[in-house]
Amino acid sequence: MLSREGRAPGRPLSVSLFLGALGLLLFPAPARAQAPPNYVTVLAGTTVAYRPPGGPWDGFQHDLTLQVGYGRYFTRTLALELDLGPAWIRGDYSSFSLVPGLVWSFDPHAYLAARFIVPVDPEANFALFPGVGVIHAFTNGVAPYLELNAVSYVGRGDPDFGLSLTFGVLFSF
């Protein structure tokens, strides 16, 4: 039986602390799981709503972005990711972009992403691209996901605003 102070009755506090420290040395906490996983992803995205600078809202933009990416979890819930690929508007090539990001998996089936779009062709620009997603991981390491992003090109001033929807599949290894 322990006293209200957390030690056996009649045992001095220093003895209780010594025994506790000895217990940690003899019986350490279990080792952490193996290193965080790497993953690759393939994805397709489109702009479902768009508002140009100073203009009215418009709907679907008839665009398609196809990308591949690589990511690595550096903690149990945080990953760095880099995606890259081309975009087309109404079937015509539009741009090629790099999309670095930080992903926070706060739940086994949901995550938040702080992403940035960096078009490198035909001209450089910069866009904020935060998002929220849902994902389901199967035991074989395959995980389909759906992500909703806000997008605003801020690199050249006069920011716009859009909403983008992305479907992808992640492969862990």
C-alpha positions, 0 to 999 in steps of 0.5 A: 500500500502506498501513502498519499505521497506515493511511497510505501508507509514508513519509507523515506522519500529518498529511498523511494526515489532511489528504488524508482530510478533503479527500476528505470535502469533495470526495466527501461521503457520499450524501444521505439518502433522502427524508423518512420516510413517513407512513401511515394504518392501519385495524385490527380487534382483539379480546381473546383472553384476560382476567384481571380483578383478583383473578379467574381467567383467561377466554377470548375476550371477545366484543369488537371494536375498529375503529380508524383511525390516522395515523403518521409515521416520524421516523427510519428505524425509529421512528414515532409513531402515533395510532389512534382508534375505538369498541369493542363487547362482544357487539354493544353499544357499549362505549367510544371510545378514543384509542391513542397509540403509539411503533413501533420497526421493528427488522426489515422484517417485525417491530416492537415497539410501546409503545401506551397506550389512553385511553378517553374515552367513557363514562369516562376511563381509561388502559391500558398496551398494549405489543405485537409485530407482523409485517408485510409491505409490498408495493411499492404501499405496502400492508402487512397486519400482525398484532399481539399486545398485552398490555393492563392498565388501570392508570388507576383502580388494581386493574389487570387483564391481557389479551391482544389480537390485532389485524389491520390494513392500513397504507397508506404515502404 
